[in-house]
């Protein structure tokens, strides 16, 4: 049986597996930054990453077939004066490369102007 007693109540203990090279880098940083433990380092790193993600704007990219993407883009543009391709891609959850490809095709067809 393996038991751990936490000195700080309210903080659950988790298990974490890391590749040895990453662990060696962490150990080096713990020594150089004078942190007390690996746990302190991982806690700070996770907190920083969580905060970064909270502030980030996450776009979920969906799978689009070119014909569906074309129709979706035309529907999105209906009634709008001008829109950046990046804004269209974000709004529709479309891969940027596909969005630009569709926009170029629509421009060649005269459906949109660049």
N, C-alpha and C positions, 0 to 999 in steps of 0.2 A: 504494500500500500504506500502511496506517495502523497504526502500532505504538505501544504504550504500555509504558513501563517502570515497574513498581511499585517504590517504595522499600521497601515492607514485603512480604517474601516470604510466600507462603501466602494472600494475599488476592486472589482473582480479581477481575478488572475486569468490570463489567456495563454494559450500555447501558440508559438509562432515558429515556423520553419523558414530559414533563409539560406541561400547558397553561401558556402564558406567564403568566397571572395568578397561578397557584400558584408558579411559579418566581420571580416578582417578590416574592411574600410570603416565600418561603424566603430569597432574597437579603437582604431587609430584616431578617429574624430572624438571619441569619448575622452581619450587621453589628452589630445591637443586642446580641447575646449574646456578641460577640467570639470566635465560633468561627473557626477558620482557613479552612475551606472548605465548599462545598456538600456535599461528600462526608461531612465530619464530621457535618453536620446530618442528612443522610439516614441515615447509619449509626446515629446516636443515635435518630432517629425510628423506624426499622425495629426496632431492638433493643427499644425501649419497647413498640411495638405487638405484637411477638412475645411478649414477657413477659405483656402484658395478655391476649392470646388463650390463652396457656398456662394462665393462672389462671382463665379464663372457663369456664363450663359451657355447652357448645354443644349445642343440641337440634336435631336434624334433623327438619324438619316434612315429613311425607308428604302426598300428595294423598289425601283421603278423600271418598267419596260419603257423603251424610248417612245412608243406610241402613247402610252398612258401619261408619260411626263409631258409630252407635247400638248395633249388635251388639258392636263391640269394647269400648265403654264398659261395657255390661252384663256382658260376660265379665270385664273388669278388676275390676269392683265385686264380683263374686261372691266371697263369703267374707271381704270386708273390711267392717269396721264403719263407718268414716267416712273419707272422703278428700276433699281439696280438688280442685276442678275443675282448678286449675293443675297439680297433681301428676298427675292423670289425663292431661292434655294432654301433659305432658312425657314421661311413661312411654310413651305411645302414639305420640308424634311427631305430635300433632294441633294444628292451628291453634287458638289460644285462642278466637277468636270462634265457631268451629264447636263446640268443646268446651262452651262455655257455652250455645250454642243447643241442643245435644243434651241437656245436663243439664236445661235448663228444660223441654224437651219430655218428658223422662222424669219430671220432677217433676209435670207436669200430668197425666200418665198414671198417676201413683201408683206408678211403678216405683222411684223414689228419693224421699227426703225432703230438704228444704233445711235 
